[in-house]
């Protein structure tokens, strides 16, 4: 079993680049495969989640040349995929399996999608139901509520669908299916979720329209590369969040994170931390492939508790584990509500983070849709958390959040079962160690 041990000590100093955005990488690989012609994806996320999506497209007949820095994708157009000779394993990726289900719903062949034990527990009915309405035949455990999913694609028709949850995965699955549908597909959300798929569609020349939280797409468009067939992936804000919080809570820290995606539909972590008193500056703001990008400078600062309600959840959904850490070391009370979606991630992130941080002395009251956290106050040199032996519960974000918490503990903190970190952030521990020596 892989473990990670951290201890309190020097501040986080220097400059760091984090892996390419995981969410954007998934979408870039899929849409590049559907484009006419060959293009290059640079600075992509090499986590196992994205590599599994790459392997899935290769098994569907797409030639992809791979190096550590770029993917060269030989697209075959909307109708160029071919049936895989094997079951497609999406590993630990909820994004991968849900987006691929939408893609395969419009194909004229049969595919089986599966994943690890965590994926086979996660809800799939939220995409299966509307994809069936569009005309796909999908079977799965518990009537399609759980993976594995057996997808028999077919002729799809556009539908009008009101999603009960604000979920970028649900929306993106349906938008990918809508590419193959006859007619118009209209998707309505209760709140605006991440818009990476919409931005990526525009990059590839796919027209769609917005009306508030409603998206409208005409089926069967052409998909092609922009004038320059190169797509550069911004740094992943969800990966950067661990270091942003780490630099905020470890006294004396001064950190620069370069080339980070700051898309407003997912930058809730920055807004919330600023409300908590974090010293965060956005520098060199620019745009790459339709995504806003900036360098982020963070200095240590005292934090205070805040109230986080339902309107902030979609823009922050993946960053709540590390926000729990920040709140546990803030002055005063933090209340989080409307976050029940955290219970159906790689782990039940409300339960796992509450249990693990309580071991470290945090004061957390768990609620069905969130938590109440009584902050311990600003870390002193000897730390505010009590050292403990924690567990990742197979969840990469829980593992990395506990590692950051350990930076302010009173002795060494060890986290068990940390191989899951590879799903999104290879060499997380190495980059963390380098910052603690001030390496650049």
C-alpha positions in Angstrom: 0.0 0.0 0.0 1.3 3.4 -1.0 1.6 6.0 1.8 2.6 9.7 2.0 4.1 11.3 5.1 4.3 15.0 5.7 5.3 17.2 8.7 5.2 20.8 9.6 8.2 22.9 8.8 9.3 25.5 6.3 6.9 27.7 4.3 5.9 27.1 0.7 8.2 29.3 -1.4 8.9 29.5 -5.1 7.1 29.0 -8.4 5.1 25.9 -9.5 3.3 24.7 -12.6 0.6 22.2 -12.0 -0.7 19.5 -14.4 -3.0 20.5 -17.3 -6.6 20.8 -16.4 -8.2 17.4 -16.1 -11.7 18.4 -17.1 -10.5 20.2 -20.2 -8.1 17.4 -21.2 -11.0 14.9 -21.3 -13.0 17.2 -23.5 -10.1 18.1 -25.8 -9.3 14.5 -26.5 -12.9 13.6 -27.3 -13.6 16.6 -29.6 -10.2 16.3 -31.3 -11.1 12.7 -32.2 -14.4 13.9 -33.7 -12.7 16.7 -35.7 -11.7 16.5 -39.3 -7.9 16.4 -39.5 -5.0 16.2 -37.2 -4.1 18.5 -34.3 -2.0 18.7 -31.2 -3.0 19.0 -27.5 -0.2 20.5 -25.4 0.3 20.5 -21.6 -2.4 17.9 -21.1 -3.1 16.2 -17.8 -1.2 12.9 -17.6 -3.2 11.6 -14.7 -4.7 8.1 -15.1 -8.2 9.5 -15.5 -7.3 11.3 -18.7 -5.0 8.6 -20.0 -8.0 6.2 -19.7 -10.0 8.5 -21.9 -7.2 8.6 -24.4 -7.0 4.8 -24.4 -10.8 4.6 -24.9 -10.6 6.7 -28.0 -7.7 4.6 -29.3 -9.7 1.5 -28.8 -12.5 3.2 -30.9 -10.2 3.5 -33.8 -8.5 6.9 -33.2 -4.8 7.2 -33.8 -3.2 9.2 -31.0 0.6 9.8 -30.7 1.6 10.4 -27.1 4.6 12.1 -25.5 4.9 13.5 -21.9 4.1 17.0 -23.2 1.7 16.6 -26.0 -0.9 14.4 -27.8 -1.2 14.4 -31.6 -4.7 13.3 -32.4 -5.7 12.1 -35.9 -9.4 13.0 -35.9 -11.8 11.0 -38.1 -14.9 13.2 -38.1 -18.2 12.7 -36.4 -18.8 9.3 -38.0 -15.3 7.9 -37.9 -15.3 5.8 -34.7 -15.4 2.0 -34.9 -16.5 -0.6 -32.4 -14.0 -1.6 -29.7 -13.1 -5.2 -29.5 -13.0 -5.1 -25.7 -14.8 -3.5 -22.7 -13.7 0.1 -22.1 -12.3 0.7 -18.6 -12.7 4.3 -17.5 -10.8 3.6 -14.2 -11.7 6.1 -11.5 -13.1 8.8 -13.8 -16.7 9.9 -13.5 -16.1 12.5 -16.2 -14.7 9.8 -18.5 -17.5 7.3 -18.2 -20.3 9.9 -18.4 -18.8 11.8 -21.4 -18.0 8.6 -23.3 -21.6 7.3 -22.7 -22.9 10.5 -24.4 -20.4 10.1 -27.2 -21.2 6.4 -27.8 -25.0 6.9 -27.6 -24.9 8.3 -31.2 -22.7 5.5 -32.7 -24.2 2.6 -34.7 -22.4 -0.1 -32.6 -22.3 -1.7 -29.2 -19.9 -0.7 -26.3 -19.5 -1.7 -22.7 -18.2 1.0 -20.3 -17.0 0.2 -16.8 -14.6 1.5 -14.1 -13.2 0.7 -10.8 -15.2 -0.1 -7.6 -15.7 3.6 -6.9 -17.1 4.3 -10.4 -19.4 1.3 -10.1 -21.0 2.9 -7.0 -21.6 6.3 -8.6 -25.0 7.4 -10.0 -25.3 6.9 -13.8 -29.1 7.2 -14.0 -28.8 11.0 -14.3 -27.3 10.5 -17.8 -28.9 7.2 -18.8 -32.4 8.5 -18.5 -32.0 11.5 -21.0 -29.8 9.5 -23.3 -32.6 6.9 -23.5 -35.0 9.7 -24.3 -32.8 10.7 -27.2 -33.0 7.2 -28.6 -30.0 5.3 -27.2 -30.4 1.8 -25.8 -28.5 1.6 -22.5 -28.4 -1.3 -20.0 -26.7 -1.4 -16.7 -27.0 -2.6 -13.1 -30.1 -1.6 -11.3 -31.8 -0.7 -14.5 -29.0 1.6 -15.7 -28.5 3.4 -12.4 -25.0 1.8 -12.0 -22.1 0.8 -14.2 -21.1 -1.2 -16.1 -23.1 0.4 -18.9 -23.8 -1.4 -22.1 -24.5 1.2 -24.8 -26.1 0.4 -28.1 -26.0 3.6 -30.1 -28.5 4.5 -32.7 -30.2 7.4 -34.5 -30.7 10.1 -31.9 -33.2 12.9 -31.8 -32.9 16.2 -30.1 -34.8 16.7 -26.9 -35.6 19.4 -24.3 -34.2 18.3 -21.0 -34.4 20.0 -17.6 -31.6 18.6 -15.5 -32.4 18.2 -11.8 -28.8 18.9 -10.8 -26.3 21.5 -12.0 -23.7 19.0 -13.3 -21.1 19.7 -16.0 -20.8 15.9 -16.5 -24.5 15.5 -17.2 -24.6 18.6 -19.4 -21.5 17.5 -21.3 -22.7 13.9 -21.8 -25.9 15.3 -23.4 -24.1 17.9 -25.5 -21.8 15.1 -27.0 -24.9 13.0 -27.8 -26.5 16.1 -29.3 -23.7 16.3 -31.9 -25.2 13.2 -33.5 -28.8 13.9 -33.0 -31.4 15.0 -35.6 -32.8 18.3 -34.7 -32.3 20.6 -31.7 -31.3 19.7 -28.2 -32.1 22.1 -25.3 -30.6 21.5 -21.9 -31.7 23.5 -18.8 -29.9 23.5 -15.5 -31.0 24.8 -12.1 -27.7 26.7 -11.8 -24.9 27.2 -14.3 -22.3 24.4 -14.1 -18.8 24.5 -15.5 -18.8 25.5 -19.2 -15.6 23.8 -20.4 -17.6 21.8 -23.0 -19.3 24.8 -24.4 -16.0 26.7 -24.7 -14.3 23.6 -26.3 -17.2 23.2 -28.8 -16.7 26.8 -29.9 -12.9 26.2 -30.3 -13.8 23.4 -32.7 -16.3 25.5 -34.6 -19.4 23.8 -33.1 -22.2 26.5 -32.8 -24.4 26.6 -29.7 -26.5 29.2 -28.0 -26.9 30.3 -24.4 -30.0 31.7 -22.7 -29.2 32.1 -19.0 -28.8 28.5 -17.7 -30.2 27.0 -21.0 -28.0 25.7 -23.8 -29.2 25.0 -27.3 -27.4 22.9 -29.9 -28.3 22.0 -33.5 -27.4 18.4 -34.2 -24.8 17.1 -36.8 -22.6 20.2 -37.2 -19.1 20.0 -38.7 -16.2 19.7 -36.2 -12.8 21.1 -37.1 -9.7 22.6 -35.7 -9.2 26.3 -35.4 -6.8 28.1 -37.9 -3.8 26.8 -35.8 -4.4 23.1 -35.0 -2.8 23.4 -31.5 -4.7 23.4 -28.3 -2.8 24.3 -25.1 -4.4 23.1 -21.8 -4.4 25.6 -18.9 -3.1 24.5 -15.5 -5.7 22.7 -13.4 -7.2 25.1 -10.8 -8.4 22.0 -8.8 -4.8 20.8 -8.6 -3.6 24.3 -7.8 -6.1 24.7 -5.0 -4.1 22.4 -2.7 -1.1 24.7 -3.0 -3.2 27.8 -2.8 -4.6 26.7 0.5 -1.2 25.4 1.7 0.4 28.7 1.0 -2.4 30.5 2.8 -2.2 28.5 6.0 1.6 27.8 6.4 3.2 30.9 8.0 5.7 32.8 5.8 4.6 31.2 2.5 4.9 33.1 -0.8 4.0 31.1 -3.8 3.5 31.8 -7.6 1.4 29.3 -9.6 1.8 29.8 -13.4 -0.6 29.4 -16.2 -3.7 28.4 -14.2 -7.2 28.2 -15.7 -9.5 30.7 -13.9 -12.7 30.0 -15.7 -15.4 31.9 -13.7 -17.7 28.8 -13.8 -15.2 26.9 -11.6 -13.2 29.5 -9.8 -15.4 29.5 -6.7 -12.4 28.4 -4.6 -10.7 31.8 -5.3 -13.8 33.8 -4.5 -14.4 31.9 -1.2 -10.8 32.0 -0.1 -10.7 35.8 -0.7 -13.9 36.2 1.4 -12.0 34.2 4.1 -9.2 36.8 4.0 -6.7 34.9 1.7 -4.0 37.0 0.0 -4.5 36.0 -3.6 -3.5 38.0 -6.7 -4.2 37.2 -10.4 -1.3 38.3 -12.6 -0.8 38.2 -16.4 -4.4 37.5 -17.2 -4.9 36.2 -20.7 -6.9 33.6 -22.8 -5.8 30.3 -24.3 -8.2 28.2 -26.5 -11.1 30.1 -25.2 -10.3 29.6 -21.5 -9.2 32.5 -19.2 -5.8 31.9 -17.7 -3.7 33.7 -15.1 -0.6 33.4 -12.9 -1.7 33.2 -9.2 0.4 34.6 -6.4 -0.5 33.5 -2.8 0.9 34.7 0.5 0.2 33.4 3.9 -2.7 35.2 5.6 -5.1 34.7 8.6 -8.4 33.2 7.5 -11.9 33.7 8.9 -15.0 31.6 8.7 -17.7 32.3 6.1 -21.1 31.0 5.0 -21.1 29.0 1.7 -24.5 28.4 0.2 -26.0 26.5 -2.7 -25.2 29.2 -5.3 -21.5 28.6 -4.8 -21.5 24.8 -5.0 -21.3 24.2 -8.8 -18.3 26.5 -9.2 -16.4 24.9 -6.3 -17.6 21.3 -6.2 -14.2 19.6 -6.6 -12.4 21.9 -4.2 -14.5 21.4 -1.0 -12.1 18.8 0.5 -9.3 21.3 0.6 -11.7 24.1 1.6 -12.6 22.0 4.7 -8.9 22.2 5.7 -8.9 26.0 5.2 -12.1 26.4 7.3 -10.8 24.1 10.1 -7.8 26.5 10.5 -9.8 29.7 10.2 -11.0 32.0 13.0 -14.7 31.5 13.6 -17.4 29.4 12.1 -17.8 28.2 8.5 -21.2 26.8 7.4 -21.6 24.9 4.1 -25.0 24.1 2.8 -26.5 22.7 -0.5 -23.4 20.5 -1.1 -25.1 17.0 -1.1 -23.5 16.3 -4.4 -20.3 15.8 -2.5 -21.7 12.5 -1.2 -21.6 10.8 -4.6 -18.0 11.7 -5.6 -15.1 9.3 -5.5 -15.9 9.0 -1.9 -18.6 10.5 0.3 -16.5 13.6 0.7 -18.6 15.1 3.5 -18.3 12.0 5.6 -14.7 11.2 4.8 -13.3 14.7 5.3 -15.3 15.2 8.5 -14.0 11.9 9.9 -10.4 12.4 8.9 -10.1 16.0 10.0 -11.8 15.1 13.4 -8.9 12.7 14.0 -6.6 15.8 13.6 -8.6 17.8 16.1 -10.9 19.7 13.8 -14.4 20.6 15.1 -16.8 19.5 12.4 -20.6 18.9 12.6 -21.8 16.9 9.6 -25.1 17.7 8.0 -26.9 15.9 5.1 -26.0 18.6 2.6 -22.9 20.1 4.2 -21.0 20.8 7.4 -20.5 23.3 10.2 -16.8 23.8 11.0 -15.6 25.7 14.1 -12.2 26.9 13.1 -9.1 26.3 15.3 -7.5 29.6 14.4 -4.3 30.6 12.7 -1.6 28.0 12.8 1.3 28.8 15.1 4.8 27.5 14.5 4.1 24.3 16.3 0.9 23.7 14.3 -2.8 23.7 15.0 -3.8 20.2 13.8 -2.9 17.1 15.8 -0.8 14.6 13.9 -2.8 11.4 12.9 -2.7 8.5 10.5 -5.3 9.2 7.8 -6.9 7.3 5.0 -7.6 8.5 1.5 -10.7 6.3 1.1 -9.5 5.8 -2.5 -10.2 9.5 -3.2 -7.3 11.5 -4.7 -8.7 14.8 -3.4 -9.1 13.5 0.1 -5.5 12.2 0.1 -4.0 15.5 -1.1 -6.2 17.6 1.3 -4.9 15.6 4.2 -1.3 16.0 3.1 -1.8 19.8 3.1 -3.5 19.6 6.5 -0.4 17.8 7.7 1.8 20.8 6.9 0.5 22.5 10.1 0.3 19.4 12.3 2.3 19.0 15.6 4.1 15.9 14.3 4.4 13.7 11.3 1.1 12.9 9.5 0.9 9.8 7.4 -1.9 9.2 4.8 -2.5 5.6 3.7 -3.6 4.4 0.2 -2.3 7.4 -1.7 -1.8 5.6 -5.1 -5.1 7.3 -6.1 -3.3 10.6 -6.4 -2.0 9.4 -9.7 -5.5 9.8 -11.2 -5.2 13.5 -11.3 -1.8 14.8 -10.0 1.3 12.6 -10.7 4.3 13.7 -8.6 2.2 15.7 -6.2 4.5 14.8 -3.3 7.6 15.7 -5.3 6.3 19.1 -6.2 5.2 19.7 -2.6 8.7 18.8 -1.3 10.4 21.1 -3.8 8.3 24.1 -2.6 9.3 23.4 1.0 13.0 23.9 0.0 12.2 27.0 -2.0 13.1 25.3 -5.3 12.1 26.9 -8.6 
